[in-house]
Amino acid sequence: MARKPMGMPAGVELAGQSVRIRFTWKFRRCETLPYPQTPKGIKAAADLRATVTSLIKHGVMDEQRYAELFPNSTYSTYSATPLFGEYAQAWLNGREVVTGTRKNYRISLNLYWMPHLALIPMDQITSPMLRKIVSETEWKSPTVKRSAIQRLTTLLETAVKDELLTRNPANSIELPTKAKKAVDPFTVEEADRVIGHLYQVLTGSMRVYAAYFEFAFYTGMRPGEIAALRWGEVDKEARVANICRIVADYKIEERTKTRESRRVMLNSRALNAIEEAEKVAALRAKQSRRQHKQSPYVFPPTRNFEYIQQASVTDKHFQAALVELKIRSRRQYNCRHTYATMCLMAGMNLGFIANQLGHSVQMLLSTYARWINSSEDWSELGKLEQSLNGTKLVQAETVPL
């Protein structure tokens, strides 16, 4: 038990064989010092307390100073490594990513991790700490939860490479199963009905939207790629389009989703869409500049902007057509899926289809497996039958007489 003999300096007391000083800062109330209970030790304790109370009074006490003054304190949380909040901000600022990706990372970090980790030194973040945060968070969906954990894992992996951590504490956090978006293509007949209806009901410069969807159904390009397609990238004579940019977060980004440019070969229906878009461009050129600003993009919106900035611009015409034609409502992204399944059911080379769509053969197989040889795969079963017949013949030839 602490005791304070007569004549002891204010805030100084004896505790066991040591000297203790008392003060108030954050949750700290006292510190026991390794000083002897001698006049010299007591004076050193009083001097240290005076320094501490002065730093507190002037508002300049911080964790680093506290750790320097009391290196053996059980209260000290100071670390030489940066706080999570500081490191996360510097990490995000230094990433070479597009605006949309940076925005998604910032929102995820601020919403799910900063409230819990911002003031914690990087080297004090542990797997149990992260699991507790994950278990106590009300996630909007498994997809949101998965993305948030993956983004944190990426950040902490960089901290390992920076030698701030010896291991990534997020690696042991279990990820929810990835929810795959349903692939729900239109039939060829449905696609042609939609295209025909749009050409019928849209007139003047609005006709560009009919051309847009004919191009979407018969090239399989991503909506953002079609919106960013410029006339300079279309070669009608060679029947190809160079895909090298995309619209993302309302802006033109000089890259594709996969960061690799590709050449899309244009079939007759895609070329027809290009020709219809040319007619609209010619019509716009005749009209007053105050009504229509000329655009370098193949499928520009009818007003105000040079290029289509968001899916809602085209989706309202698309959904109206589905309602009018009594076709089950689906996202316009399914135009891309429709082209992919058309090609697969036509028996086209998988490598060619994957290249046209801008992803890997593995992705093609995992996404569209049910449409490959979609005529119930009788041809594949036929291969097995041939093999079985061959086995019977071999057996017959080897049976002894």
N, C-alpha and C positions, 0 to 999 in steps of 0.2 A: 504494500500500500504506500502511496506517495505521502511524504511528510514535508513540511516546510518549517524548519527551525527559525527561531527568531533572527531577524537581521538579514534574511535572504532577499535578494533582488526581486522586484515584482515579476510575476510570471515564471519564476524559477523554483523548482522543488526537487527533493531527493526521491528517487524511486529505486528500491533495492540497493544495488551497488553503483547505480548510475545517476545521472542528472537529467531532469525532464524540464522542458520549457513549454509554456502554454500560450496559444494565440488562436485566432479564428480566420481561416481562409478556405473557402469552398466547404468541403466536408471535413477538413483537418481541424483538430482541436489541440493537439499536443504532439510533441516528438521527444522520444527518449534518446539521449546522446551518449556516446561512448566516452564521456569525460569522467575523471575521478572526482570523488566528493571532497575536493580540496579547495581552498580559496582560489587557486589558479583555475581549476576546472569550473568552479561556479561562476567566476568572472567571464570565462570564455563563453559559457552558456548564456549569460546575461547579454554579452556583446552580440552573440548570434541572434538572440531574440530581438534585440533592438534593430538589427539589420532587417530581419524578417518583417517586423511590424511596420518599418519605414517603407519597404517595398510594397506591402499590402496597402498602406495608407495612400501612397502615390499611384496606385493602380498599375504597377509595372511588374507585379509578381506573375509568373507564368510557369508552366510545367517544366520547362527547361531549367529555369533558375531554381525552382524547387528541388529538382533532381540533383543539381550541382551543390546546393546547400545541405541536402539530406540524402546522400547517395545510398544509404542503407534503409531508407524509409519504405514501409509497406504501402504507403499511399501513392508513391511516385508512379506515374504512368507515362513519363517522358520516354520517347524512343528516338533514336537517330534517324529512323526512316520517316518519310513524310506521312501525314495523315491521309486517310483514304480519299477525303474530299479534295485535297490539294492534288494528289496524284491522279485521280480520275479526271479532273479538269485539264491538267497538263497532257495526259494521255489522249483525251478526246481532241484537244486542240492540235496535237501533232499527227493525227491520223489523216492519211490521204484518201478520203472517202467523199462521195457526192453529198450534197446538201441534205437530201432526204434521209440517207443513212445516218449522217451525223445527228440529225434531228431525232430520229428514232432511238438512237443510243442515249442521247441527252434526256429524253422523256422517261425512258426506262430506268436510267440511273437515278434521276431525281425522284421518281415516284416510288420505287421499291427499295433502293439501297442507301441513298444518301441519308434519309431520316434515321437510320440505324448505325451507319458506318462512318459518316462524314468526319467525326472527331476522333476516330480510332486509328492509331498508327498502323501502317500496312502490315508490319510483322507481328501484330497482335490479333489479326483476323484469323479465326480458326474454323474448321469444318463444323463443329457443334454449334458455333455462333451462327453460321450461315443456315444450318438446318433449322435452327430455332426461328430465324427470320422467315424462312420459307413456310414453315408450318403455321406461323401466326398471321401470315398475310392472307387477305381475302382476294384471291385471284379472279379476274373476270372470266378467264377461260383457261383450259390446259395449254392452249397455244400461246397465250400471253405469258403464262408461267414459264413455259419452255424457253421462249425468246429472252425473257429477263435473266434467267439463269445462264443461258448461253452467252449473253453479252457480258455478264459479270465474269464468267469463265475466261473469255477472251482478254478482258482487262487484266485479270490476275495472272494470266499466262505471260503477259508482257512484263509484269512485275517480277516474275521468276527469271525471265531473260535479263532483266535489269539487275538481277542479283539482290533484290530487296526481299525476296522470299526464297526459301529453299524448296518449297513445293506449292502447288496450287491447291488451296483449301476448297475450291469449288468443284474439283474433279470428283469428289466422292458424293456430290449431291445428285440424287436420282432425277433424271429428266422424265417428264410425262411423255407418253407415247405421242408421236407426231401425228396430228390429224391431217389426213390427206384430203384435199379438196376434190369433190366428186367431179369426174369427167362425164359430161352430159352433152354429147354432140347432137347436132341436128342431122336429120337424114338429108340426102342430096335433094330430094323432092321438097322438103321443108325449106332448105336454104334457097332454092330457086324461086319458091313462092314468095319468100320474104324479099328477095332482090327485086323480083318482078313488081311486087306491090309498091316498093319504095320508088322505083322508076315511074310508076303510074301516078302516084299521089304527090310526089315532090316535083316542083316546077322551078324554072329560073335557076338562080344560083343555089337554091336549096337542093338541087339535083346532085350536088357534090356528095351528099350523104348517102345517096343510093349507090354511087360509084364507090364510095368508101367501103360499104358493106360487101359489094361484089368483090372488091379487092381483098377484103378480110377473109371471106369465105374461101377464096381460091388462091391465096398465097400462104395462109396460116401464120402470117406475121403478127407479132404482139401489137395491141392497140397503140402503145406508146411509140413503137417503131413506125407504124403507118402514119401517125400524126406528125412525126418528125421527118418524113420522107420528102426530099426536095427534088425539083425537076432535074437538077444537075446529076442526081444519082440514078436516074432512069435512062436506060438505053433501049429504046423500042426496037431498033434494028437488030441488036444482039439479043433482045428479049430477056434482059436481066435488070435487076435493081440492086444497087449497092446499099447494104444496111449498115450504117456506121454511127447512128445517133438515136436518141430516144427522148421522149418527153417524160419527165419525172418531177413530181411536186411543182407542176405548173411551169417548169423551165425546160429548155432544151439542154440536154447533156450530151457532150461530144463523146459518146461511148454507147455500147449496147448493154443489155442486162448482164451478158457473160463477159463483157469487156473485149470481145473479139468481133471484128467486122466480118460480114459474110455476103455472098452474092446469092440472091434468090432468083431462080429461073422463072420466067413469067409464061404461064399457059395462056391459051386463047381468051379465057374469061378474065384473067388478070389484065391482059392487054386491052380488052374491051373497056374495063373500068378506067384504065389510064386514058383511053380515047374520050370517054365520057367526061372525065375530069378536065381534059384539054378543052372541050366544048364549053364547060362552065367557066374556065379561065378566060376564054375568048369573049364570052358574054360579059364577064366582069370588066374586061378591058374596055368594052364599048360604053360601059356605064360611067357615070360621073365619079371622079376620084373622091368626092365627098361622101358618096354612098359606099364605095368599095375600094379599100386600099389594096393594091396589087401585092400578092404574096408569092415568095419563092417556093412555097410548099405545095405539094400535089393536091392535098385534100384540106384546104383552109376552111375555117368556119365562115359563115355567111356575114358576120359582123365583127367589128372592133379589133379582132386579133389576127395575126398572121398565121397562127397555127392553132390546132385544137389543144387546149390546155388541160381539159379534164374529160373523163368518160361520160359525164352527164350530158355533154353537148350532143353526142351521137346517140346515147342510150335512150333518150326520150322518143326519137324517131323509131328506133329498133323495137322498143317495148310496145309502142302504139301499133306497129305492124303485127306483132305477135297476137295482140288482143284482137285486132280486126280479122286476122286470119284464123283465130281460134287455135293457135299453136301454143303448146305449153310454154310458160314463161321460163327463160333461162338467161344467165348473164351473157353479155355480148362477147365475153372472152371465149365462149364456146364456139365461136366462128373458127378460132384457131384449132380447137379440138376436132371440129368437123372436117377441116382440111386434112388433118393428120389421119383420121380414120378413113377418109376417102382414099388416100394414098395407100394405106395399109391393105384395105380391102381390094384394091386394084392389083395387089401383089408387087408393088414397087420395092426396090432395094432399100433395106433398112438404113444403111449408111447414108444414102442419098436423102431420104426423108428427114433423118436426124439433122443433117447439114442444112437443109432448107429451113427447118424449124429453129435452128440455132441452139441445139443441146446435144447431149451425148446419146449414143445408141442405147446405153444402159438406162438412161432416163426414159427414152422412147419405149423400151421394153417394159419397164416398171409401170409406166403411165397408161400405155395402150395395149397391154398384153391380150386383153379379151377381144380386141378387134383384129389381131393378126391371124390370118387364115380363119376369118370369122364364120365361114360356112360350116360351123360345127367341127372343123378340123378333121373331116373325113379323109382328106388327102394324107394327113399325118398318120391317121389310123391305118390307112392303106400301106404305108411304109412298114408298119409293124406286121401286118398280114403277110406282106412279101417276105419279111424276115422269118416268120413262123413257117410259111410254106417251104422256104429254103431249108429250114431245119428239118422238116419232115422228109424232104428228099434225101438229105444227107443221111438221116437215120435209116431210110429204106435201103440205101446203097450199102450200108455197113452191117446190116443184119445178116448173120451167117445162114446159108441154106441148109 
